[in-house]
Amino acid sequence: QVDRYLYPLRLSDDVLLDVMARFQAEMVKGLGRDTNPTATVKMLPSFVRSLPDGSEKGDFLAVDLGGSQFRAHQVKVFDDGRQSSQLESKFYPTPKEVTQGNGAELFDYVADCLLDFMETKNLKHKKLPLGFTFSFPCKQTKLEEGVLLAWTKHFKVRGVQDTDVVTSLRRALQKHKANVDVLALVNDTVGTMMTCGYDDQRCEVGLIIGTGTNACYMEEMRHIDLVEGDEGRMCINTEWGAFGDDGALDDLRTEFDRELDLGSLNPGKQLFEKMISSLYLGELVRLVLLKMTKEGLLFNGKVSTALLTKGKIEMKHVSAMEKYKEGLSNTKEILTELSLFPSEEDCVAVQHVCTIVSFRSANLCAAALAAILTRLRENKKLLRLRTTVGIDGGLYKTHPQYAKRLHKVVRRLVPTCDVRFLLSVSGSGKGAAMVTAVARRLAAQRSHINATLAPFLLSLGTLREVRNKMRSELEYGLKRETQANATVKMLPTYVCGTPDGTEKGKFLALDLGGTNFRVLLVKIKSGRRRSVQMYNKIFAIPLEIMQGTGEELFDHIVQCIADFLEYMGIKGARLPLGFTFSFPCRQASIDKGTLVGWTKGFKATDCEGEDVVDMLREAIRRRNEFDLDIVAVVNDTVGTMMTCGYEDPNCEIGLIAGTGSNVCYMEDMKNIETVEGNEGKMCINTEWGAFGDNGCIDNIRTKYDKEVDEGSLNPGKQRYEKMTSGMYLGEIVRQILIDLTKQGLLFRGHISESLRKRGIFETKFLSQIESDRLALLQVRRILQQLGLDSTCEDSIIVKEVCGAVSQRAARLCGAGLAAIVEKKRENRGVERLQITVGVDGTLYKLHPHFSRVLQETVKELAPQCDVTFMLSEDGSGKGAALITAVAKRLHNVGQK
């Protein structure tokens, strides 16, 4: 008969899994911007973004309002490598006239108590940061601001709801002339998580199970619609006590739950809390016992005053009656004190009721907690989660069976989670101080990071200076008397025309510019159905050949050509050939190119100062198997311009933004003093990578740029390229990461072996890390591949560093390009220029933001130019063939 009454309070695992699923759905609802207003579980952002990392230190104050006593604390956090702290507290009663009075009286009382505490501890002369634990539902818009949504736990203070409680506290502190800086507002669950997080860095859940109940956990920012930004994590205060206020748990609520709710201070609210927190469990037991007594199942049907008196049975009675080791003696003693003179059977039945009621509490708590743990595991995309739950509250601490039951059920409901339960010893007071300490650490960290990255954030004024200096350098390179000393060499290419659509024939193209070498056969058709067909083969260039002798390099190239001709079955044909040679060359004609200097890791001897076309011809003669008509030697920028020029006649600029950085453009012959003739145009290969080699942009070079330059193959050369091209950006990032780690701002101050390796941080990692589609979890995985064990906060900083370096590169590149489009506009003598830039290069193509930032910068710095950017499809191969075709066409016209 007793069990018949208790049956609705028993919950099977299937029911608990269903509760777990319902709670998960409520969490999602609470996190969504559109669904939050109707959600019962409010999922309030706490603006606590980081857990303690052990480097916190200093003296802090904390006040804790939310229970039967008000507490003031002094917390000393020691940076002694042992993560030790010291807590001293004083307790003050919270009289009914304060908890039921008006707001001004409440905050005056808090300020009075704090001042008394500071006087006791001789702290009045110090200005200390303070963390305010306020254990009621608040809507926060920042860490030190929170609007009270509703009072709970018997508090009913007038004039506080819908106001910012931190402002009220500050006002009271000012009135009392308290020398205190309120830095953080914290819920007690958050405080519990932070206290435990200081001792165990895996702690990312806080749970209170006492007079009230609540949980918080670290949620991914990308899932929190209520807060701007999607980087990192933030602690969410679930306010789960209101779960079921919309009827979601009605099928599980018993007649006793309904009766208890109707008699409460807030009927219809906090229904989940009323089913599990210690404030209500004693009352629930009383209602069950009352009904059973009325029906003659207990105490011979005699209803005593105690059973009729609300609140007469408290949680302490329930806990004492469940001390099984002491048999029934406790139960008999308590019931006798309540004038309920029980028989032994009565004692057994009452103990059974207490067990079932408190067991249901642990079961429901476990189901909601299991939902949170499952969400954490899914957020991290892990098959198995290892985590810690920081826990506090009288029910958990003092009830003899509660903790064991809760742990057991959680582990049964989420077998994929290895959970450690860590009891918070000093609770929310120390936690509030820890939140304050972390906030102070993050503020100091933020100012260091901002200072480190500030030199990379170039103002519009600085970019205009760069544009103007680039313009001056372009002019020096074009003038006969200054060209020899110019850093931007402005090399004439002898490409004097762009495609007009009449080009046709078969052409060979060679493309040498990196670790791979390509040979192509290009068939160009003219007329209405004009088209370009390409066949190509890629050959590797081993490091020993890149850095061997010039003869070995060109013999290897000719070997690759021979293989390709055989592969295509055209070994006997004498085809016109265009040679894309992506290194600085001084040309005396379209088919002569003297190498100025190697870049991109090439170091072949006996090449600099030599004509690379002659070297290629000699290698072909040495092999003596075939002959080729070498018509043009071409830079990859020129190839890019020509490829895009074939599709768009308005394309007169070629830009490479990849491993290297360079630009070419069609210049009026009259401006090129280094070449005879004033008619028409010629393409100029600027070789702008060397811009700044004369020190003209030293004001924007950082210490990291200097370190990268000094460690490169060509120190002091290609300075602009080293700030803008893919080959160097990763290395700049690595240098910054090392510096930040040395300052203790990253990777817990530990420089890993891999981070010490030059070149480990490739530019492709920048592109991956900065991808908007990548969650921080994936960023952490990329860093782990590099041997860097990063926290979530580390990943955010690394992403920020990558962003600063790549944005500067794009903006510098944009400033240089703005100088060129402005020059083109002035050349044409027009108010508004319409022009197309052909672009190639992995940085431009693959980096998620580079192209956009580059284009925006050009628009800002050359507002009178409408610039279209056109991606080059295989500029260096197809372009070389097109240049060869155009050169042949112009040659034939000349002969006629």
C-alpha positions in Angstrom: 0.0 0.0 0.0 2.9 2.4 0.8 4.4 1.6 -2.6 1.1 2.4 -4.3 1.5 6.0 -3.0 5.1 6.2 -4.0 4.9 4.6 -7.4 4.6 7.9 -9.3 7.8 9.1 -7.6 9.8 6.2 -8.9 11.5 7.0 -12.3 12.9 4.3 -14.6 16.0 4.8 -16.7 13.8 5.2 -19.8 11.9 8.0 -18.2 15.2 9.7 -17.1 16.6 9.4 -20.7 13.3 11.1 -21.8 13.8 13.9 -19.2 17.4 14.2 -20.5 16.2 14.7 -24.1 13.5 17.2 -23.0 16.1 19.2 -21.1 18.5 19.1 -24.1 15.7 20.6 -26.3 15.1 23.3 -23.7 18.8 24.2 -23.7 18.7 24.7 -27.5 15.6 26.8 -27.1 17.2 29.0 -24.4 20.3 29.5 -26.6 18.4 30.7 -29.7 17.7 34.4 -30.2 14.2 33.8 -31.5 13.2 31.0 -29.1 14.7 32.3 -25.9 11.8 34.6 -25.0 9.4 31.6 -24.7 12.0 29.2 -23.2 11.6 28.3 -19.6 15.3 27.4 -19.2 16.8 30.9 -19.8 20.4 29.9 -20.5 21.8 33.2 -19.3 25.2 34.3 -20.7 27.5 35.0 -17.7 30.2 36.8 -19.7 32.7 34.6 -17.9 34.8 33.5 -20.9 37.8 31.7 -19.4 38.5 29.3 -16.6 41.5 29.8 -14.2 44.8 28.8 -15.8 46.9 28.9 -12.6 48.7 32.1 -13.4 46.2 34.3 -11.5 47.6 36.2 -8.5 46.7 39.0 -6.1 44.4 40.1 -3.3 40.6 40.1 -4.0 37.4 40.8 -2.1 34.2 38.9 -2.6 30.7 39.2 -1.2 28.1 36.5 -1.4 24.3 37.2 -1.3 21.8 34.5 -1.8 21.3 32.3 1.2 20.3 32.6 4.8 23.6 34.4 5.6 25.5 37.1 3.8 29.2 36.5 3.5 32.3 38.7 3.0 35.6 37.1 1.9 39.2 38.1 1.4 40.9 35.8 -1.1 44.7 35.8 -1.6 45.8 34.0 -4.8 49.5 33.0 -4.9 51.5 32.6 -8.1 53.9 30.2 -6.5 53.6 27.4 -9.1 51.5 25.3 -6.6 48.2 27.1 -7.4 47.6 27.9 -3.7 45.1 30.4 -2.3 43.9 31.5 1.1 40.4 32.4 2.0 39.2 34.4 5.1 35.5 34.9 5.6 33.0 36.5 7.9 29.3 35.6 8.0 26.5 38.1 8.6 22.8 37.2 9.1 20.3 38.4 6.5 17.4 39.6 8.6 13.8 39.2 7.3 13.4 43.0 7.2 16.4 43.1 4.7 15.2 40.2 2.5 11.6 41.5 2.4 12.4 45.2 2.5 13.4 47.7 -0.2 16.4 47.7 -2.5 18.2 50.7 -1.0 18.1 49.0 2.5 19.4 45.7 1.1 22.4 47.3 -0.7 23.2 49.6 2.3 23.3 46.5 4.5 25.7 44.7 2.0 28.0 47.8 2.0 27.8 48.1 5.8 28.8 44.4 6.2 31.6 44.7 3.7 33.0 47.8 5.4 32.9 46.1 8.7 34.8 43.1 7.2 37.4 45.4 5.6 37.9 47.1 9.0 38.4 43.8 10.7 41.0 42.8 8.2 42.6 46.2 8.1 41.9 46.6 4.3 40.3 50.0 4.2 43.4 51.7 2.9 43.7 49.4 -0.1 41.7 49.6 -3.3 40.8 46.0 -4.0 38.9 44.4 -6.9 35.6 42.8 -5.8 33.6 39.9 -7.1 29.9 40.0 -6.3 28.1 36.6 -6.0 24.4 37.2 -6.5 22.6 33.9 -6.5 19.5 35.0 -8.4 18.6 34.9 -12.1 20.1 37.9 -13.8 20.3 39.0 -17.4 23.9 40.1 -18.0 25.2 42.2 -20.8 28.7 42.3 -19.6 30.7 40.7 -16.7 30.1 43.6 -14.3 26.5 44.3 -15.1 23.3 42.2 -14.4 19.6 43.0 -14.4 17.6 41.0 -11.9 14.9 38.9 -13.6 13.2 37.6 -10.5 13.7 36.9 -6.8 13.9 33.3 -5.6 14.7 31.5 -2.3 12.2 33.6 -0.1 13.8 36.9 -1.1 11.2 39.6 -2.0 13.0 42.9 -2.0 11.0 45.8 -3.6 12.4 48.0 -6.4 15.3 45.8 -7.5 13.7 43.6 -10.2 14.5 44.8 -13.7 17.4 47.0 -12.5 21.2 46.5 -12.6 22.3 45.2 -9.2 25.9 46.1 -9.7 25.0 49.8 -10.2 22.9 49.6 -6.9 25.9 48.0 -5.1 28.3 50.6 -6.4 26.0 53.4 -5.4 25.8 52.0 -1.8 29.6 51.5 -1.7 30.2 55.1 -2.8 27.7 56.4 -0.2 29.7 54.5 2.4 33.0 55.7 0.9 34.2 52.2 0.4 37.5 52.0 -1.7 36.4 49.0 -3.8 36.3 48.3 -7.5 33.4 45.9 -8.5 34.8 43.9 -11.4 32.5 40.9 -11.8 28.9 39.8 -11.0 28.7 36.0 -10.5 26.0 33.5 -9.9 26.8 31.0 -7.2 26.9 28.1 -9.7 29.5 30.0 -11.8 31.4 30.7 -8.6 31.4 27.0 -7.8 32.7 26.1 -11.2 35.5 28.7 -11.0 36.5 27.6 -7.5 36.8 24.0 -8.6 38.4 25.1 -11.9 41.3 26.6 -10.0 42.1 23.2 -8.6 41.2 21.1 -11.6 41.5 22.7 -15.1 39.1 20.1 -16.5 36.3 21.6 -14.5 33.7 23.1 -17.0 30.4 22.5 -15.2 29.2 24.0 -11.9 26.3 22.4 -10.0 24.4 23.7 -6.9 22.1 21.2 -5.2 21.0 22.7 -1.9 18.4 25.2 -0.8 18.1 26.0 -4.5 19.4 24.2 -7.5 21.1 25.3 -10.7 23.8 24.4 -13.1 26.2 26.3 -15.4 28.7 25.0 -18.0 31.1 26.3 -20.7 29.2 26.6 -24.0 30.7 27.3 -27.4 30.2 31.0 -28.4 29.0 30.0 -31.8 25.9 28.5 -30.3 25.0 31.5 -28.1 22.7 33.7 -30.3 22.2 36.1 -27.4 25.8 37.4 -27.5 27.7 38.8 -30.4 30.8 36.9 -31.7 31.4 33.2 -32.2 35.0 32.8 -31.0 35.7 30.8 -27.8 33.5 29.8 -25.0 31.3 31.5 -22.4 29.8 30.1 -19.2 26.1 29.7 -19.4 24.0 29.9 -16.2 21.1 27.6 -17.2 18.7 28.7 -14.4 17.3 25.1 -14.7 15.0 25.5 -11.7 12.3 26.8 -14.1 12.5 23.7 -16.3 8.9 22.5 -16.6 7.2 25.9 -15.9 5.6 25.5 -19.4 4.1 22.1 -18.5 7.0 20.1 -20.0 7.1 17.9 -16.8 3.4 17.8 -16.0 3.3 14.0 -16.7 5.9 13.5 -14.0 4.5 15.8 -11.4 2.5 14.1 -8.7 -0.5 15.4 -6.7 2.0 16.1 -3.9 4.1 18.3 -6.2 1.0 20.2 -7.3 -0.1 20.8 -3.7 3.4 21.9 -2.6 3.5 24.4 -5.6 0.1 25.9 -4.7 1.3 26.6 -1.2 4.6 28.2 -2.2 5.5 31.9 -2.5 5.7 31.6 -6.3 3.0 29.2 -7.6 3.6 27.9 -11.1 7.3 28.9 -11.1 10.6 27.0 -10.5 8.8 23.7 -10.8 12.0 21.6 -11.4 13.6 23.2 -8.4 10.5 22.3 -6.3 11.0 18.7 -7.3 14.7 18.4 -6.4 16.0 21.1 -4.0 16.3 20.7 -0.2 14.1 23.8 0.4 11.1 21.7 -0.8 11.9 18.0 -0.2 11.0 18.0 3.6 7.6 19.6 2.6 7.1 16.9 -0.1 7.7 14.2 2.5 5.2 15.9 4.9 2.5 15.9 2.3 3.0 12.3 1.4 3.0 11.3 5.1 -0.1 13.4 5.7 -2.1 11.7 3.0 -1.0 8.2 4.1 -2.0 9.0 7.7 -5.4 10.3 6.7 -6.0 7.0 4.9 -5.0 5.1 8.0 -1.7 3.7 6.7 0.5 5.4 9.3 0.3 6.4 13.0 -3.0 4.6 13.5 -4.6 7.3 11.3 -3.9 10.0 14.0 -3.0 13.3 12.2 -0.9 15.4 14.5 -0.4 19.2 14.5 3.1 18.6 13.1 1.8 16.8 10.0 -0.7 19.7 9.4 2.0 22.4 9.9 3.6 23.5 6.7 7.4 23.4 6.8 7.5 21.4 10.0 9.4 18.5 8.4 12.7 19.9 7.0 15.5 18.5 4.9 17.7 17.9 7.9 15.0 15.5 9.2 14.9 13.7 5.9 18.7 13.4 5.8 18.8 12.1 9.4 16.1 9.5 8.8 18.0 8.1 5.8 21.1 7.2 7.9 20.5 3.5 7.4 23.6 2.5 9.4 21.8 3.8 12.5 18.8 1.6 11.8 15.5 3.2 12.7 16.6 5.0 15.9 17.0 8.4 14.1 13.6 8.0 12.4 11.9 7.1 15.7 13.5 10.0 17.6 12.6 12.6 14.9 9.0 11.4 14.6 8.6 11.3 18.4 9.9 14.9 18.6 7.1 15.8 16.1 4.6 14.2 18.4 4.0 11.3 16.0 4.6 8.3 18.3 5.4 5.7 15.6 5.4 1.9 15.6 8.4 0.1 14.0 6.3 -0.4 10.8 5.6 3.3 10.7 9.4 4.0 11.0 10.2 1.6 8.1 7.5 3.2 6.0 8.6 6.8 6.7 12.2 5.9 6.0 11.0 4.4 2.7 9.1 7.6 1.8 12.2 9.8 2.5 14.4 7.5 0.4 12.0 7.5 -2.6 11.5 11.4 -2.4 15.3 12.1 -2.2 16.1 9.4 -4.7 13.7 11.1 -7.2 15.5 14.4 -6.6 18.9 12.8 -7.4 17.5 11.0 -10.5 16.0 14.2 -12.0 19.2 16.2 -11.2 21.3 13.5 -12.8 19.1 13.5 -16.0 19.5 17.3 -16.5 23.2 17.1 -15.7 23.6 14.2 -18.2 22.0 16.4 -20.8 24.7 19.1 -20.2 27.5 16.5 -20.3 26.2 15.1 -23.6 26.1 18.6 -25.0 29.7 19.2 -24.0 30.8 16.0 -25.6 28.9 16.7 -28.8 30.3 20.3 -28.9 33.8 18.9 -28.7 33.0 16.2 -31.3 34.4 13.5 -29.0 33.5 9.9 -28.7 34.4 10.0 -25.0 34.5 13.1 -22.8 36.6 13.4 -19.7 35.5 16.3 -17.6 34.9 17.5 -14.0 31.8 18.9 -12.4 32.3 21.4 -9.5 29.6 20.9 -7.0 28.2 22.7 -3.9 25.1 22.8 -1.8 23.8 21.5 1.5 21.8 18.6 0.0 24.8 17.2 -1.7 27.1 17.8 1.2 25.0 16.7 4.2 22.6 14.0 2.9 24.2 10.6 3.6 23.2 9.0 0.3 22.7 11.8 -2.2 26.2 12.2 -3.7 26.6 8.4 -4.3 23.1 8.2 -5.9 23.7 11.2 -8.2 27.1 9.9 -9.4 25.8 6.4 -10.1 22.8 7.6 -12.1 24.8 10.1 -14.1 27.3 7.4 -15.1 24.5 5.1 -16.1 22.8 7.7 -18.2 26.0 8.9 -20.0 28.4 6.0 -20.2 30.5 7.9 -22.8 31.5 10.5 -20.2 34.1 10.0 -17.6 33.0 12.4 -14.9 34.9 13.5 -11.8 32.7 15.2 -9.1 34.8 17.8 -7.2 33.3 19.3 -4.0 33.7 23.0 -3.8 35.3 23.6 -0.4 35.2 27.4 -0.2 32.3 27.7 -2.6 31.0 30.7 -4.5 32.9 33.3 -2.5 36.3 32.1 -3.6 34.7 31.5 -7.0 33.7 35.2 -7.3 37.3 36.1 -6.4 38.5 33.7 -9.1 36.2 35.2 -11.7 37.6 38.6 -10.7 41.2 37.3 -10.8 40.6 35.7 -14.3 39.0 39.0 -15.5 42.0 40.9 -14.3 44.4 38.4 -15.9 42.5 38.6 -19.2 42.4 42.4 -19.1 46.2 42.4 -18.6 46.7 39.7 -21.3 44.4 41.7 -23.7 46.5 44.9 -23.2 49.7 42.9 -23.9 48.3 41.3 -27.0 46.9 44.6 -28.3 50.3 46.2 -27.8 52.0 43.3 -29.7 49.6 43.4 -32.6 49.1 47.2 -32.7 52.0 47.7 -35.2 50.2 45.4 -37.7 47.0 47.5 -37.6 48.0 50.1 -40.2 46.0 53.3 -40.3 44.6 54.8 -43.5 47.2 57.6 -43.2 50.0 55.1 -43.0 48.7 53.2 -46.0 48.5 56.4 -48.0 52.2 57.0 -47.1 53.0 53.5 -48.4 51.1 54.2 -51.6 52.9 57.5 -52.1 56.3 55.9 -51.5 55.6 53.1 -53.9 54.6 55.7 -56.5 57.9 57.5 -56.0 59.8 54.2 -56.3 58.0 53.3 -59.5 59.2 56.6 -61.0 62.8 56.0 -59.9 62.8 52.7 -61.6 61.5 54.1 -64.9 64.0 57.0 -65.1 67.4 56.4 -66.8 69.5 58.3 -64.2 67.9 56.7 -61.1 67.1 53.2 -62.4 70.5 51.7 -61.4 69.9 52.6 -57.7 66.2 52.0 -57.6 64.9 49.2 -55.4 61.8 48.7 -57.6 63.6 47.8 -60.8 60.7 48.4 -63.3 62.1 45.8 -65.7 60.9 46.2 -69.4 59.5 42.9 -70.6 59.3 43.8 -74.4 55.8 42.5 -74.3 54.2 45.3 -76.3 50.7 44.1 -76.9 47.8 42.2 -75.4 45.8 39.5 -77.2 43.3 40.8 -79.8 41.7 37.5 -80.6 43.4 36.8 -83.9 46.2 34.6 -82.3 46.3 31.0 -83.5 48.6 27.9 -83.6 50.4 25.4 -81.5 52.8 26.6 -78.8 55.0 25.2 -76.1 55.2 26.8 -72.7 57.6 26.2 -69.8 56.8 27.3 -66.3 59.5 27.6 -63.7 58.8 29.4 -60.5 58.7 27.1 -57.6 59.5 23.5 -56.5 57.5 22.2 -59.5 58.3 22.7 -63.2 55.6 22.4 -65.9 55.8 21.8 -69.6 52.6 22.6 -71.6 51.4 22.3 -75.2 48.9 25.1 -75.9 46.6 25.1 -79.0 45.0 28.5 -79.7 42.1 28.8 -82.1 41.0 32.2 -83.4 37.8 33.4 -85.0 34.3 33.1 -83.8 34.9 29.8 -82.0 38.2 30.9 -80.5 39.5 28.7 -77.7 42.6 27.7 -75.8 43.3 24.0 -75.2 46.1 22.9 -72.9 48.0 19.7 -72.2 50.6 19.7 -69.5 52.8 17.6 -67.3 54.3 18.5 -63.9 57.9 17.6 -63.0 59.5 18.0 -59.5 62.7 20.0 -59.1 64.7 18.3 -56.3 66.4 20.5 -53.7 69.9 19.5 -54.8 69.1 20.8 -58.3 67.5 24.0 -57.0 70.7 24.7 -55.1 73.2 23.0 -57.4 74.9 24.4 -60.5 73.1 26.3 -63.3 74.1 23.6 -65.9 72.5 20.9 -63.8 69.3 22.9 -63.4 68.9 23.6 -67.1 69.9 20.0 -68.1 67.1 18.9 -65.7 64.7 21.3 -67.4 65.6 20.0 -70.9 65.2 16.4 -69.7 61.7 17.2 -68.5 60.9 18.9 -72.0 62.2 15.7 -73.8 59.9 13.5 -71.6 56.9 15.7 -72.4 57.6 15.9 -76.2 57.8 12.1 -76.2 54.7 11.7 -74.1 52.8 14.0 -76.5 54.3 12.4 -79.6 55.7 15.7 -81.0 59.4 15.3 -80.6 60.1 16.3 -84.3 58.1 19.5 -84.4 59.9 22.9 -84.1 57.3 24.8 -82.1 57.5 28.4 -80.8 58.1 28.4 -77.1 57.3 30.8 -74.3 59.4 30.5 -71.1 57.7 31.6 -67.9 60.6 32.3 -65.6 59.3 33.8 -62.3 62.5 35.4 -61.1 63.7 39.0 -61.5 65.2 39.4 -65.0 66.6 42.3 -66.9 65.5 42.0 -70.5 67.1 43.6 -73.6 64.4 42.1 -75.9 61.4 39.7 -75.5 63.7 36.7 -75.9 66.5 37.7 -73.7 66.4 37.7 -69.9 69.4 38.2 -67.6 68.8 36.9 -64.1 69.1 39.7 -61.6 68.9 37.4 -58.5 67.3 34.2 -57.3 64.3 34.3 -55.0 61.9 31.6 -53.5 64.6 29.3 -52.2 66.6 28.9 -55.5 70.4 29.1 -55.3 71.7 27.5 -58.5 75.3 28.8 -59.1 76.6 30.5 -62.3 73.2 31.9 -63.3 72.9 35.4 -61.8 74.0 37.9 -64.5 73.5 35.3 -67.3 70.9 35.2 -70.0 68.5 32.3 -69.0 67.3 31.9 -72.6 70.9 31.3 -73.8 71.4 28.8 -70.9 68.2 27.0 -72.0 69.4 27.0 -75.7 72.8 25.6 -74.7 71.2 22.8 -72.6 69.0 21.9 -75.7 72.1 21.8 -77.9 74.0 19.7 -75.3 71.2 17.1 -75.4 71.0 17.4 -79.3 67.7 15.6 -79.6 65.3 18.4 -80.7 65.2 22.1 -81.4 62.8 24.8 -80.3 62.0 28.4 -81.3 62.3 30.3 -78.0 60.3 33.4 -78.8 59.7 34.9 -75.3 60.9 34.8 -71.8 58.1 35.8 -69.5 57.5 36.7 -65.8 54.5 34.9 -64.2 52.8 38.3 -63.5 53.0 39.1 -67.3 51.5 35.6 -68.0 48.7 36.3 -65.6 47.9 39.6 -67.2 48.0 38.1 -70.7 45.7 35.2 -69.7 43.1 37.6 -68.3 43.7 40.0 -71.2 42.6 37.2 -73.6 39.2 37.2 -71.8 39.0 41.0 -71.0 40.8 43.5 -73.2 40.6 46.0 -70.3 43.1 43.9 -68.3 46.4 45.8 -68.2 47.7 44.8 -64.8 48.9 41.4 -63.6 49.2 40.7 -59.9 50.7 37.6 -58.2 49.8 37.2 -54.5 51.1 33.7 -53.6 54.4 32.3 -52.4 55.9 35.5 -53.8 54.4 38.9 -54.5 54.8 40.9 -57.7 53.0 43.2 -60.2 53.3 44.1 -63.9 51.3 46.6 -65.9 51.2 48.2 -69.4 53.2 51.4 -69.2 53.3 54.2 -71.9 56.6 53.9 -73.8 57.2 57.6 -73.4 57.5 57.1 -69.6 60.1 54.2 -70.0 63.4 56.1 -70.2 65.4 52.8 -70.1 64.1 51.7 -73.5 64.3 53.5 -76.9 61.1 54.7 -78.5 58.0 56.7 -77.5 55.2 55.0 -79.3 52.7 52.6 -77.8 53.0 50.6 -74.6 55.2 48.0 -73.0 54.5 45.7 -70.1 56.7 46.6 -67.1 57.6 43.9 -64.6 57.9 46.0 -61.5 59.6 43.4 -59.2 58.0 45.3 -56.4 59.0 42.7 -53.8 62.2 44.7 -53.3 60.3 47.8 -52.3 61.7 49.0 -49.0 65.1 47.5 -49.4 66.4 51.1 -49.2 64.8 51.6 -45.8 61.9 53.7 -47.0 59.3 51.5 -45.2 61.4 50.8 -42.1 58.9 52.7 -40.0 56.3 50.0 -40.5 58.6 47.0 -40.1 58.2 45.3 -36.8 60.8 43.4 -34.8 59.2 40.2 -36.1 59.7 41.3 -39.7 63.4 41.9 -38.9 63.7 38.4 -37.3 62.2 36.8 -40.3 64.4 38.8 -42.7 67.6 38.0 -40.8 66.8 34.2 -40.8 66.0 34.2 -44.6 68.1 33.1 -47.5 68.5 36.7 -48.7 68.7 39.0 -45.6 68.0 42.7 -46.3 66.4 41.9 -49.7 62.7 41.7 -50.9 61.5 43.4 -47.7 58.0 44.2 -49.1 57.6 40.7 -50.3 58.6 39.4 -46.9 55.6 41.4 -45.4 53.1 40.5 -48.1 53.7 37.0 -49.5 52.7 33.5 -48.5 56.3 32.3 -48.2 56.8 34.5 -45.1 53.5 35.1 -43.4 53.5 31.8 -41.4 57.0 32.6 -40.2 56.0 36.0 -39.0 53.1 34.4 -37.1 55.6 31.9 -35.6 57.8 34.7 -34.3 54.9 36.5 -32.7 53.6 33.2 -31.1 57.1 32.6 -29.6 57.2 36.1 -28.2 53.7 35.8 -26.7 54.6 32.4 -25.2 57.7 33.9 -23.6 55.5 36.6 -22.1 53.3 33.8 -20.6 50.3 34.8 -22.7 50.1 31.6 -24.7 50.5 27.8 -24.3 51.0 28.3 -20.5 54.4 29.9 -21.3 55.8 26.6 -22.7 57.6 26.9 -26.0 57.3 23.5 -27.7 60.1 22.0 -29.7 58.0 22.3 -32.9 57.4 26.0 -32.3 61.2 26.5 -32.3 61.4 25.1 -35.9 61.7 27.7 -38.6 59.1 27.2 -41.3 56.9 24.9 -39.2 54.0 27.4 -39.4 53.1 27.3 -43.1 50.9 29.9 -44.7 48.3 27.2 -45.5 47.7 27.0 -41.7 46.8 30.7 -41.6 44.2 30.1 -44.3 42.8 27.1 -42.4 42.8 28.8 -39.0 41.2 32.0 -40.3 38.4 30.1 -42.2 35.0 31.3 -40.9 33.7 27.8 -41.2 36.2 26.4 -38.7 35.2 26.1 -35.1 37.9 26.7 -32.5 37.9 23.0 -31.9 39.3 22.4 -35.4 41.8 25.3 -34.8 43.0 23.4 -31.8 43.4 20.3 -33.9 45.5 22.2 -36.4 47.7 23.5 -33.6 48.0 20.0 -32.1 49.3 18.7 -35.5 52.0 21.3 -35.0 52.7 19.9 -31.6 51.1 22.9 -29.8 48.8 21.9 -26.9 46.4 24.8 -26.9 43.5 25.8 -24.7 40.4 27.3 -26.2 41.7 30.8 -25.2 45.1 30.0 -26.9 43.3 29.2 -30.1 41.5 32.5 -30.1 44.8 34.4 -29.7 46.5 32.4 -32.4 43.5 33.1 -34.7 43.8 36.8 -33.9 47.6 36.8 -34.6 47.0 35.1 -38.0 44.3 37.7 -38.8 46.5 40.6 -37.9 49.4 39.3 -40.1 47.4 38.4 -43.1 45.3 41.6 -43.0 48.4 43.7 -42.9 49.8 41.8 -45.9 46.5 42.4 -47.9 46.4 46.0 -46.9 50.1 46.6 -47.9 49.5 44.8 -51.1 46.4 47.0 -51.7 48.4 50.2 -51.0 51.0 49.1 -53.6 48.4 48.3 -56.2 46.6 51.6 -55.5 49.8 53.4 -56.6 49.8 51.5 -59.9 46.1 52.1 -60.8 46.5 55.8 -59.9 49.5 56.0 -62.2 47.5 54.3 -65.0 44.7 56.8 -64.5 47.1 59.8 -64.7 48.7 58.2 -67.8 45.4 58.1 -69.5 44.5 61.6 -68.3 41.0 60.6 -67.2 39.0 61.6 -64.2 37.7 58.1 -63.6 39.6 54.9 -64.7 38.0 51.6 -65.4 40.5 48.8 -65.4 40.9 45.1 -64.8 43.6 43.4 -62.7 44.4 39.8 -63.6 45.3 37.9 -60.3 46.9 34.6 -59.5 48.5 33.1 -56.5 47.5 30.8 -53.7 47.3 33.5 -51.0 44.8 35.4 -53.1 42.9 32.3 -54.1 42.9 30.2 -50.9 43.0 32.6 -48.0 39.5 33.3 -46.7 39.9 37.1 -46.3 43.0 38.3 -48.3 41.2 39.1 -51.6 38.4 41.0 -49.9 40.7 43.1 -47.8 43.0 43.8 -50.8 40.1 45.0 -52.9 38.7 47.2 -50.1 42.1 48.8 -49.6 42.5 49.6 -53.3 39.0 51.2 -53.3 39.9 53.3 -50.2 43.3 54.5 -51.6 42.3 54.9 -55.2 38.7 56.1 -55.0 38.7 57.5 -58.6 39.5 54.0 -60.1 36.9 51.3 -60.7 39.0 48.2 -60.5 37.7 44.8 -61.5 39.7 41.8 -60.2 39.8 38.7 -62.5 41.1 35.4 -61.4 43.6 34.0 -63.8 43.1 30.4 -64.8 46.6 29.1 -65.3 48.3 32.4 -66.0 51.8 31.3 -66.1 51.3 28.5 -68.6 48.6 29.7 -70.9 50.0 33.3 -70.5 53.4 32.3 -71.8 51.8 30.7 -74.9 49.6 33.8 -75.5 52.6 36.1 -75.2 54.4 33.9 -77.7 51.4 34.0 -80.0 51.1 37.8 -79.7 54.9 38.2 -80.3 54.6 36.0 -83.4 51.6 38.1 -84.6 53.4 41.4 -84.0 56.6 40.0 -85.6 54.6 39.0 -88.7 52.9 42.4 -88.9 56.4 44.0 -88.7 57.7 41.8 -91.5 54.8 42.7 -93.7 
